[in-house]
Amino acid sequence: MNRFLKILLIIIGTIIVILIAGYFLITSYLTPQTVRNIAGKVATEAIQYPVEIGQVGLHFGFKVGITIDDVKIPNAKGFSREPMVEIDRTTLNLKLLPLFGRRIVISGLDFSGIKVKVERNKQNKLNFAAIIPKEAQGSSWSLSLSSVTISQGNLSYIDALTKTEIEVKDIDQEIKFQGSTISAAGKSTVYILKNKTLPEMIVKVGNSVAYDTLKKNLRIKKLTALYDPIHLSIDGTISELEKLDINAKLKVDDMSKLPTLIPANSRPEKLSGTLIATCTVSGTTKKIVVAGNSELKNVSFTPKGLNRGFTKIYGSLSFTSKAIRDISLHAMFGDTKLELSGAVNNLNNPILNLKTKAVGDLQDLEMLITDMKGIQLKGPLTLNLKIKGSAKKPSYHGDYNINNGFINGIGLAKPISNFILKGTIENSVARISKCGGSIGGSDFSLTGKITDLKKPVIEINNTSHLIDLDEILPKPEERKQQQGKTAPITLRGNTKINKFVGANMEFKNINTSFSYENEVIDLRKCTADAFDGKVQFDLYYNANSPEPYRINTKMTSVSTKKILKRFLNFENLEGKLTGVSNFQGRGFSKNDVIVNLSASGNIKLINGVFRNFDFITKLLAWLGIKDYKVLNFNDLLVNFNIDKGKTKVKDWALSSKVGTFLTNGFIGLNGNVNLNVTTTLKKEYSDIVKKYHGDWIFPIDNKGQATIDIKITGKLSSPKFSLDKNKIKQRIKGKLKNEFNKKKKEWENKIKDLLKGK
């Protein structure tokens, strides 16, 4: 035992002597100046670029190494002033045996506190292009690396072109060199600074990879990226740097944290739920083949601009680099159930083959967008739709059905109830096989089609038993409250209406073409029974303030009393009216008509009566023809022009029991008059005037009929009469002739031409 102990002590002593001798031998060679010279040469010769170094030392431990503090590599010209590289401490691990032969062989590099700044300037140049790595060994040193370690590393990237800033911090990497294999393992944190499209992002990255330099095989043992809530993990191999065999898994635990990654102009209003996706990447780097599956769990999604979105989205799909297949998704939109299935092929130029189904209620569409605020919808809804063809120009086919629907708040005075809508969809056209409902007491039943589904244009053929305009168009005070709530549709087509009422009017047997858009009703070539006669008219009515309307009419044998009572509250004139008139105004009340009505026309009244019309009674009484409260007439031909409530009278020709009257001048709808009347009285009434006004002088024809020129001013209810003595003198001298018959014939011919449409 004593002998063994002696031998052990001799060995230990020998080792100590060798170590001490080796230490003195190495230190005698690696003097401080030699170490500094070696450090400087390694730094400059390795990258062929000026390097600033601080304190240099010799480190003894399990390894012998040269330590270099405060290494700085200045930035290239044309970039920022901060150094390109800063290293707190660099350790060059040296092989021991070559040192005894006074040779420097570097076996490992340790970098602690390294800061690297990579920049790209506006001229698209990188600052690192100035550093040229040198593969050959230096004159007094060589590389035989077995490891490189990086601790507390920091790399920043600033791109002046894209205005992107990325920082990689807390870099811890260990790189090993074993034969032909280079392996790397470690972790880091990537900071992507906020820019115009993305928020600030912090991504934690982990890696463990190995590369065979001879076989050129890259093995990814594990590559992970975590950006809460996104988890990405990758493993696999890339053989010969070409053949791919990679597995990837993506999991998003909480999608509510994703919207900030989506550009603001398309960012959804709401997004939540879970997404899981797995895929394999095979093929080659030149021809990548992707295949995988994705699953959605309890996802909610509200597109931008909508107040309501899709909830409870569950389902799955498979995908490749060329297509999305086996789509099977289920979702809720309010209480409406939605299903989507099918595939999308050729993702470079997507070809759709999708099928969707919706079963629910119109109520789920309420408040869908802000413009629909206040609109009420109810009624069972079903929709089946197939979408095929190119995504740029898809083809749609399907059917839809709404039963017992209710719609309110779209600009109508009363809601639509008992609403039924059935039909088919073919591309951008929805055909209506059946549509009907009620608006108060009004009803409609139609067929047609809808084009431009984004801004619906509905072309229809309608039949109604009753349309009540007062139930359809809201009152002025209600329109102010509903301003901006016009029906978001355009209607046009033809309609037949048995009875049409509203605005104190009644029409029957209406047959017309029409359009409705933005509360504007436009009727064309409308024929109807109204005012006890036949009416043809075009109507333009804008329910928006200030309510301009236009009515162009052709009337045949209508009740003069009824039509004048409706528009002028005038009941003293009876008879049958035929003619053409055009009206324009801003309301249908009496005051609106008086103030705003503009009109023109040519009309003929026959077999009429002025009954208790003070104006006529007072005119006859002034002439001396007393107690004529009722004046029958054969016909009255009128050409009129009303401008803002003032009527221009031009050659109005009246044939009556008393005689003829030819009238010119103005009559205001407020009752003011300024008229010139030429009357030729029959003999018996001429005799009364001669007897009553013995001092008057006026011409008398060979039949004993007196022709009298009269001026009338004041009001219709209290007119003032006087003789037009100048005209009477000219008439006596023969300078003026009685043109009654001529004017009457002119107006009759004109009315006939207008009624024929000439």
FIKE-609435 format. One record per residue (C-alpha): x, y, z; residue in three letters. Coordinates in pm, whole numbers, padded with zeros to 5 digits, always signed. Layout:
N
XYZALA/...
This chain:
758
+00000+00000+00000MET/+00281+00232+00090ASN/+00442+00150-00240ARG/+00119+00233-00435PHE/+00088+00563-00248LEU/+00446+00651-00335LYS/+00383+00579-00704ILE/+00062+00793-00698LEU/+00243+01083-00534LEU/+00520+01058-00794ILE/+00259+01072-01077ILE/+00075+01366-00922ILE/+00399+01544-00864GLY/+00504+01483-01221THR/+00174+01623-01349ILE/+00209+01928-01128ILE/+00562+01981-01252VAL/+00444+01945-01612ILE/+00155+02190-01552LEU/+00381+02439-01383ILE/+00638+02396-01655ALA/+00363+02424-01918GLY/+00226+02735-01754TYR/+00566+02903-01752PHE/+00634+02784-02105LEU/+00297+02920-02233ILE/+00322+03244-02039THR/+00675+03296-02158SER/+00538+03269-02513TYR/+00201+03439-02464LEU/+00327+03762-02321THR/+00069+04044-02289PRO/+00206+04210-02600GLN/+00203+03882-02794THR/-00155+03813-02684VAL/-00265+04162-02790ARG/-00090+04127-03126ASN/-00253+03789-03185ILE/-00598+03928-03088ALA/-00556+04222-03324GLY/-00446+04003-03614LYS/-00730+03755-03565VAL/-00987+04036-03557ALA/-00863+04224-03863THR/-00745+03935-04078GLU/-01069+03739-04023ALA/-01296+04005-04167ILE/-01054+04238-04344GLN/-01210+04541-04179TYR/-01082+04775-03907PRO/-01162+04646-03558VAL/-01128+04832-03229GLU/-01039+04617-02928ILE/-01010+04702-02562GLY/-00831+04513-02288GLN/-00680+04177-02385VAL/-00600+03901-02133GLY/-00499+03542-02096LEU/-00742+03305-01934HIS/-00636+02983-01760PHE/-00880+02721-01644GLY/-01005+02400-01790PHE/-00929+02576-02116LYS/-00664+02822-02218VAL/-00807+03124-02390GLY/-00744+03475-02498ILE/-01006+03722-02375THR/-01079+04042-02563ILE/-01298+04308-02402ASP/-01493+04588-02569ASP/-01461+04480-02932VAL/-01609+04736-03173LYS/-01649+04725-03547ILE/-01732+05074-03680PRO/-02029+05112-03909ASN/-01976+05141-04282ALA/-01979+05479-04452LYS/-02327+05600-04539GLY/-02494+05441-04236PHE/-02564+05547-03878SER/-02284+05648-03640ARG/-02342+05362-03396GLU/-02097+05070-03430PRO/-02195+04782-03653MET/-02082+04529-03391VAL/-02011+04564-03018GLU/-01896+04270-02801ILE/-01849+04302-02426ASP/-01617+04000-02415ARG/-01481+03764-02676THR/-01293+03452-02574THR/-01068+03266-02818LEU/-01038+02913-02682ASN/-00694+02772-02777LEU/-00580+02413-02825LYS/-00320+02327-02562LEU/-00066+02107-02743LEU/+00001+02346-03035PRO/+00088+02610-02776LEU/+00391+02407-02670PHE/+00509+02439-03030GLY/+00430+02808-03017ARG/+00137+02775-03259ARG/-00205+02938-03208ILE/-00495+02708-03302VAL/-00837+02843-03211ILE/-01076+02562-03115SER/-01369+02766-02994GLY/-01522+03112-02981LEU/-01733+03250-02697ASP/-01919+03579-02743PHE/-02078+03742-02440SER/-02287+04058-02463GLY/-02270+04084-02841ILE/-02465+04360-03013LYS/-02502+04347-03390VAL/-02667+04623-03593LYS/-02774+04535-03949VAL/-02892+04822-04166GLU/-03025+04869-04517ARG/-03019+05225-04645ASN/-03239+05399-04901LYS/-02990+05303-05173GLN/-03072+04935-05098ASN/-02724+04863-04959LYS/-02640+04658-04646LEU/-02381+04780-04399ASN/-02257+04420-04350PHE/-02148+04410-04712ALA/-01836+04594-04593ALA/-01730+04292-04385ILE/-01559+04027-04599ILE/-01515+03698-04407PRO/-01173+03536-04455LYS/-01173+03161-04478GLU/-00792+03118-04492ALA/-00596+03115-04164GLN/-00376+03401-04059GLY/+00002+03397-04065SER/+00033+03336-03690SER/-00294+03162-03611TRP/-00540+02908-03751SER/-00894+02786-03690LEU/-00990+02437-03580SER/-01330+02517-03433LEU/-01522+02268-03221SER/-01776+02517-03078SER/-01907+02869-03088VAL/-02123+03002-02807THR/-02323+03322-02795ILE/-02475+03452-02472SER/-02674+03767-02401GLN/-02676+03849-02771GLY/-02870+04128-02933ASN/-02927+04182-03306LEU/-03117+04475-03456SER/-03229+04527-03815TYR/-03333+04865-03951ILE/-03465+04895-04305ASP/-03488+05250-04439ALA/-03674+05132-04751LEU/-03960+04949-04581THR/-03933+05143-04253LYS/-03913+04815-04066THR/-03739+04766-03732GLU/-03671+04422-03585ILE/-03476+04336-03271GLU/-03362+03991-03165VAL/-03269+03990-02795LYS/-03156+03740-02534ASP/-02979+03532-02798ILE/-02832+03219-02643ASP/-02683+02980-02897GLN/-02438+02693-02883GLU/-02290+02583-03214ILE/-02085+02263-03226LYS/-01856+02124-03495PHE/-01819+01747-03492GLN/-01663+01601-03802GLY/-01881+01702-04094SER/-02174+01796-03870THR/-02259+02143-03750ILE/-02529+02157-03484SER/-02695+02458-03323ALA/-02930+02485-03027ALA/-03061+02776-02829GLY/-03325+03039-02792LYS/-03392+03406-02857SER/-03663+03671-02842THR/-03760+03859-03159VAL/-03903+04211-03120TYR/-04081+04353-03427ILE/-04141+04722-03369LEU/-04476+04880-03451LYS/-04524+05001-03810ASN/-04809+05115-04033LYS/-04948+04765-04086THR/-04846+04570-03775LEU/-04837+04632-03399PRO/-04534+04571-03183GLU/-04473+04195-03170MET/-04264+03984-02932ILE/-04189+03635-03066VAL/-04002+03378-02859LYS/-03801+03143-03080VAL/-03635+02811-02991GLY/-03419+02597-03217ASN/-03228+02271-03230SER/-03088+02187-03575VAL/-02800+01991-03726ALA/-02637+02019-04068TYR/-02415+01756-04237ASP/-02175+01951-04460THR/-02082+01643-04664LEU/-02427+01501-04727LYS/-02582+01850-04718LYS/-02860+01727-04496ASN/-03036+01967-04259LEU/-03214+01805-03968ARG/-03464+02020-03779ILE/-03496+01852-03441LYS/-03719+02128-03312LYS/-03802+02478-03426LEU/-04064+02671-03229THR/-04211+03020-03241ALA/-04447+03162-02982LEU/-04636+03486-03027TYR/-04919+03474-02781ASP/-05163+03326-02877PRO/-04989+03171-03182ILE/-04787+02854-03127HIS/-04586+02718-03421LEU/-04365+02409-03407SER/-04166+02252-03693ILE/-03955+01939-03724ASP/-03819+01727-04009GLY/-03537+01712-04258THR/-03416+01878-04576ILE/-03202+01622-04756SER/-02928+01744-04987GLU/-03070+02091-04920LEU/-03344+02004-05167GLU/-03570+01716-05063LYS/-03828+01822-04804LEU/-03978+01614-04525ASP/-04112+01862-04273ILE/-04397+01855-04023ASN/-04560+02170-03889ALA/-04828+02239-03632LYS/-05001+02571-03573LEU/-05230+02641-03282LYS/-05411+02963-03195VAL/-05565+02932-02850ASP/-05740+03268-02846ASP/-05812+03432-03181MET/-05936+03750-03008SER/-05570+03856-02990LYS/-05523+03831-03368LEU/-05713+04137-03507PRO/-05420+04370-03435THR/-05219+04168-03689LEU/-05478+04240-03960ILE/-05458+04570-04156PRO/-05703+04827-04014ALA/-05895+04870-04341ASN/-05999+04501-04336SER/-05977+04425-03964ARG/-06288+04242-03837PRO/-06507+04402-03572GLU/-06481+04085-03364LYS/-06279+03763-03376LEU/-06247+03487-03118SER/-06216+03110-03088GLY/-05954+02841-03147THR/-05770+02736-03463LEU/-05560+02420-03499ILE/-05373+02331-03818ALA/-05125+02056-03901THR/-04944+02001-04229CYS/-04660+01820-04400THR/-04425+01982-04648VAL/-04269+01742-04898SER/-04132+01749-05251GLY/-03833+01964-05329THR/-03736+02325-05279THR/-03822+02381-05644LYS/-04153+02199-05627LYS/-04303+02218-05278ILE/-04595+01990-05189VAL/-04812+02091-04892VAL/-05086+01880-04736ALA/-05268+01939-04412GLY/-05583+01980-04209ASN/-05735+02267-04015SER/-05998+02272-03745GLU/-06206+02561-03605LEU/-06359+02549-03258LYS/-06619+02794-03124ASN/-06505+03076-03353VAL/-06690+03409-03367SER/-06631+03645-03658PHE/-06788+03984-03731THR/-06669+04138-04063PRO/-06569+04502-04075LYS/-06867+04737-04111GLY/-07125+04492-03971LEU/-07290+04517-03630ASN/-07358+04146-03615ARG/-07144+03851-03719GLY/-07109+03476-03724PHE/-07086+03280-03399THR/-07034+02920-03290LYS/-06830+02837-03598ILE/-06719+02474-03589TYR/-06575+02262-03864GLY/-06274+02141-04054SER/-06109+02147-04393LEU/-05810+01993-04564SER/-05566+02184-04778PHE/-05275+02150-05015THR/-05059+02406-05188SER/-05309+02397-05473LYS/-05651+02353-05317ALA/-05878+02364-05013ILE/-06098+02056-04990ARG/-06342+01875-04764ASP/-06479+02202-04628ILE/-06738+02134-04360SER/-06830+02438-04153LEU/-07130+02510-03931HIS/-07211+02850-03783ALA/-07484+03066-03633MET/-07587+03413-03746PHE/-07810+03518-03459GLY/-08053+03225-03449ASP/-07998+03145-03816THR/-07812+02820-03881LYS/-07553+02826-04157LEU/-07373+02543-04332GLU/-07086+02561-04581LEU/-06932+02267-04766SER/-06732+02202-05080GLY/-06387+02289-05212ALA/-06173+02560-05368VAL/-05934+02434-05636ASN/-05640+02595-05815ASN/-05554+02856-05550LEU/-05345+03055-05799ASN/-05667+03126-05988ASN/-05932+02995-05745PRO/-06211+02777-05881ILE/-06507+02750-05642LEU/-06731+02453-05580ASN/-06921+02549-05266LEU/-07261+02480-05122LYS/-07425+02686-04848THR/-07750+02662-04660LYS/-07921+02906-04421ALA/-08226+02835-04205VAL/-08340+03110-03972GLY/-08535+03431-03942ASP/-08521+03775-04104LEU/-08492+03921-03755GLN/-08126+03820-03754ASP/-08063+04081-04025LEU/-08182+04369-03804GLU/-07910+04622-03723MET/-07674+04437-03958LEU/-07526+04772-04063ILE/-07563+05119-03912THR/-07781+05237-04203ASP/-08036+04970-04105MET/-08090+05122-03760LYS/-08461+05127-03679GLY/-08559+04870-03943ILE/-08762+04580-03804GLN/-08760+04241-03976LEU/-08931+03913-03893LYS/-09020+03595-04074GLY/-08882+03244-04136PRO/-08607+03238-04396LEU/-08444+02952-04587THR/-08170+02984-04846LEU/-07991+02719-05048ASN/-07707+02831-05270LEU/-07440+02671-05487LYS/-07134+02875-05585ILE/-06922+02751-05872LYS/-06665+02878-06118GLY/-06386+03132-06103SER/-06358+03338-05783ALA/-06323+03647-06003LYS/-06656+03577-06167LYS/-06843+03310-05972PRO/-07171+03151-06073SER/-07456+03134-05818TYR/-07753+02899-05824HIS/-08010+02837-05554GLY/-08350+02909-05405ASP/-08492+03119-05122TYR/-08815+03131-04924ASN/-08963+03379-04674ILE/-09303+03315-04512ASN/-09529+03535-04300ASN/-09269+03811-04293GLY/-09285+04152-04127PHE/-09088+04459-04242ILE/-09105+04803-04079ASN/-08897+05120-04081GLY/-08805+05131-04451ILE/-08974+05465-04519GLY/-09335+05347-04552LEU/-09617+05485-04336ALA/-09720+05136-04226LYS/-09526+04810-04202PRO/-09536+04529-04455ILE/-09708+04228-04302SER/-09792+03877-04421ASN/-09488+03907-04643PHE/-09419+03610-04871ILE/-09119+03581-05099LEU/-09018+03273-05297LYS/-08788+03228-05591GLY/-08455+03124-05730THR/-08111+03281-05759ILE/-07907+03253-06075GLU/-07581+03447-06075ASN/-07660+03814-06004SER/-08033+03772-06070VAL/-08291+03658-05816ALA/-08614+03552-05982ARG/-08937+03601-05789ILE/-09190+03326-05842SER/-09419+03457-05569LYS/-09419+03774-05362CYS/-09706+03922-05169GLY/-09812+04100-04855GLY/-10009+04383-04699SER/-09931+04743-04609ILE/-10219+04832-04380GLY/-10524+04775-04600GLY/-10312+04783-04916SER/-10209+04457-05080ASP/-09972+04341-05348PHE/-09905+04017-05533SER/-09627+04006-05784LEU/-09372+03812-05983THR/-09047+03941-06131GLY/-08675+03944-06076LYS/-08409+04120-05870ILE/-08085+04234-06033THR/-07772+04378-05872ASP/-07809+04208-05533LEU/-07573+04460-05367LYS/-07813+04746-05445LYS/-08131+04556-05531PRO/-08320+04655-05845VAL/-08656+04476-05846ILE/-08848+04443-06172GLU/-09202+04321-06112ILE/-09549+04267-06250ASN/-09795+04341-05972ASN/-10167+04300-05912THR/-10338+04473-05619SER/-10697+04493-05502HIS/-10627+04812-05306LEU/-10342+05058-05275ILE/-10379+05336-05019ASP/-10117+05603-05079LEU/-10171+05743-04728ASP/-10072+05405-04580GLU/-09764+05377-04796ILE/-09622+05730-04779LEU/-09561+05870-04428PRO/-09691+06209-04318LYS/-09451+06505-04339PRO/-09380+06505-03963GLU/-09314+06130-03973GLU/-09082+06170-04270ARG/-08866+06409-04068LYS/-08833+06146-03794GLN/-08755+05876-04050GLN/-08510+06084-04248GLN/-08241+05859-04390GLY/-08452+05544-04352LYS/-08556+05507-04714THR/-08612+05160-04851ALA/-08275+05037-04980PRO/-08430+04907-05301ILE/-08537+05017-05647THR/-08873+04897-05777LEU/-08987+04914-06136ARG/-09235+04734-06355GLY/-09607+04721-06430ASN/-09907+04705-06205THR/-10280+04662-06215LYS/-10475+04807-05924ILE/-10848+04767-05878ASN/-10867+05062-05641LYS/-10613+05332-05561PHE/-10685+05589-05291VAL/-10490+05856-05107GLY/-10441+06231-05084ALA/-10823+06269-05096ASN/-10843+06103-05437MET/-10977+05774-05564GLU/-10886+05589-05880PHE/-11013+05258-06011LYS/-10895+05007-06269ASN/-10541+05146-06278ILE/-10302+05002-06532ASN/-09955+05155-06532THR/-09582+05116-06545SER/-09399+05251-06240PHE/-09073+05292-06053SER/-08990+05353-05686TYR/-08645+05459-05563GLU/-08540+05666-05263ASN/-08906+05748-05180GLU/-08968+05871-05535VAL/-09274+05731-05714ILE/-09281+05761-06092ASP/-09590+05638-06279LEU/-09588+05629-06659ARG/-09872+05586-06910LYS/-10122+05531-06634CYS/-10487+05477-06726THR/-10763+05483-06468ALA/-11123+05557-06391ASP/-11136+05871-06175ALA/-11368+06164-06101PHE/-11650+05980-06280ASP/-11451+05973-06603GLY/-11143+05841-06775LYS/-10797+05965-06686VAL/-10456+05905-06839GLN/-10162+06050-06654PHE/-09794+06041-06565ASP/-09716+06103-06197LEU/-09383+06193-06041TYR/-09397+06223-05662TYR/-09098+06271-05432ASN/-09188+06206-05069ALA/-08871+06378-04949ASN/-08901+06738-04833SER/-08995+06969-05002PRO/-09218+06719-05190GLU/-09195+06822-05555PRO/-09444+06642-05775TYR/-09544+06648-06141ARG/-09869+06524-06294ILE/-09933+06519-06668ASN/-10296+06428-06743THR/-10539+06353-07019LYS/-10899+06359-06895MET/-11213+06245-07072THR/-11557+06337-06939SER/-11449+06366-06574VAL/-11663+06539-06313SER/-11566+06904-06312THR/-11707+06955-05965LYS/-11515+06664-05811LYS/-11177+06752-05956ILE/-11204+07124-05876LEU/-11325+07049-05524LYS/-11024+06820-05468ARG/-10759+07062-05587PHE/-10912+07407-05534LEU/-11191+07339-05283ASN/-11424+07489-05547PHE/-11774+07341-05568GLU/-11964+07595-05778ASN/-11887+07459-06124LEU/-12046+07141-06254GLU/-12017+06963-06584GLY/-11804+06718-06777LYS/-11440+06805-06839LEU/-11219+06683-07124THR/-10864+06798-07192GLY/-10493+06788-07122VAL/-10327+06944-06820SER/-09983+06943-06661ASN/-09933+07021-06293PHE/-09631+07076-06072GLN/-09629+07161-05704GLY/-09495+07094-05356ARG/-09792+06950-05173GLY/-10155+06849-05212PHE/-10318+07056-04937SER/-10526+07359-05035LYS/-10264+07604-04907ASN/-09983+07415-05085ASP/-10178+07425-05410VAL/-10256+07796-05382ILE/-09897+07895-05307VAL/-09694+07647-05511ASN/-09900+07508-05797LEU/-09768+07559-06148SER/-09972+07419-06435ALA/-10072+07450-06796SER/-10337+07291-07008GLY/-10624+07297-07251ASN/-10963+07174-07133ILE/-11323+07170-07248LYS/-11626+07164-07020LEU/-11967+07071-07159ILE/-12324+07072-07030ASN/-12213+07257-06721GLY/-12364+07477-06455VAL/-12231+07768-06252PHE/-12430+07716-05933ARG/-12435+07991-05672ASN/-12108+08126-05809PHE/-12100+08483-05676ASP/-11868+08607-05948PHE/-12107+08510-06229ILE/-12413+08621-06035THR/-12261+08964-05963LYS/-12139+09007-06323LEU/-12486+08941-06462LEU/-12644+09157-06194ALA/-12409+09443-06286TRP/-12522+09409-06647LEU/-12881+09427-06523GLY/-12963+09056-06548ILE/-13087+08997-06196LYS/-13129+08683-05981ASP/-12916+08452-06192TYR/-12783+08216-05923LYS/-12770+07926-06168VAL/-12618+07969-06512LEU/-12626+07674-06749ASN/-12372+07665-07029PHE/-12317+07452-07336ASN/-11940+07453-07328ASP/-11638+07629-07183LEU/-11302+07607-07362LEU/-11000+07704-07156VAL/-10629+07750-07220ASN/-10456+07821-06890PHE/-10111+07866-06746ASN/-10058+07874-06369ILE/-09730+08002-06232ASP/-09691+07979-05853LYS/-10059+08020-05788GLY/-10139+08280-06054LYS/-10343+08175-06358THR/-10299+08340-06694LYS/-10632+08348-06879VAL/-10607+08342-07256LYS/-10920+08351-07472ASP/-11143+08149-07244TRP/-11456+08086-07453ALA/-11791+08028-07274LEU/-12120+07954-07458SER/-12421+07989-07229SER/-12794+08054-07227LYS/-12722+08424-07175VAL/-12465+08457-07451GLY/-12095+08409-07519THR/-11803+08526-07308PHE/-11439+08557-07428LEU/-11205+08619-07134THR/-10836+08719-07103ASN/-10623+08824-06807GLY/-10520+08670-06474PHE/-10692+08483-06190ILE/-10499+08416-05871GLY/-10565+08093-05683LEU/-10600+08317-05379ASN/-10905+08481-05547GLY/-10751+08797-05696ASN/-10869+08878-06051VAL/-10764+09110-06331ASN/-10968+09020-06639LEU/-11086+09159-06970ASN/-11417+09004-07079VAL/-11590+09045-07413THR/-11950+08923-07397THR/-12203+08899-07678THR/-12549+08871-07521LEU/-12847+08713-07684LYS/-13122+08956-07793LYS/-13349+08915-07492GLU/-13059+08980-07253TYR/-12919+09259-07474SER/-13256+09430-07443ASP/-13236+09401-07064ILE/-12894+09567-07062VAL/-13007+09848-07296LYS/-13304+09911-07074LYS/-13107+09888-06751TYR/-12813+10097-06882HIS/-12971+10346-07112GLY/-12662+10565-07102ASP/-12432+10289-07226TRP/-12313+10286-07583ILE/-12204+09954-07740PHE/-12235+09791-08079PRO/-12542+09581-08165ILE/-12543+09336-08458ASP/-12826+09276-08704ASN/-12968+09009-08467LYS/-13003+09262-08192GLY/-12715+09112-07990GLN/-12500+09355-07790ALA/-12121+09309-07760THR/-11980+09459-07440ILE/-11613+09489-07332ASP/-11571+09473-06955ILE/-11281+09518-06710LYS/-11294+09314-06388ILE/-11062+09361-06086THR/-11071+09282-05713GLY/-11162+08940-05579LYS/-11369+08658-05722LEU/-11593+08691-05419SER/-11619+09072-05446SER/-11531+09176-05803PRO/-11532+09531-05939LYS/-11671+09587-06291PHE/-11620+09867-06539SER/-11662+09918-06913LEU/-11356+09905-07139ASP/-11457+10222-07325LYS/-11152+10226-07554ASN/-11229+09878-07689LYS/-11597+09964-07726ILE/-11508+10274-07935LYS/-11277+10070-08159GLN/-11542+09800-08193ARG/-11806+10063-08295ILE/-11564+10200-08554LYS/-11515+09846-08690GLY/-11152+09824-08585LYS/-11222+09526-08354LEU/-11417+09217-08453LYS/-11578+08953-08237ASN/-11332+08658-08238GLU/-11529+08423-08013PHE/-11613+08164-08279ASN/-11258+08171-08416LYS/-11097+08120-08077LYS/-11346+07851-07982LYS/-11265+07654-08295LYS/-10889+07693-08238GLU/-10914+07551-07884TRP/-11139+07264-07987GLU/-10892+07158-08257ASN/-10598+07187-08019LYS/-10768+06973-07753ILE/-10845+06704-08012LYS/-10482+06699-08124ASP/-10353+06678-07764LEU/-10587+06393-07675LEU/-10459+06204-07980LYS/-10105+06258-07856GLY/-09994+06497-08132LYS/
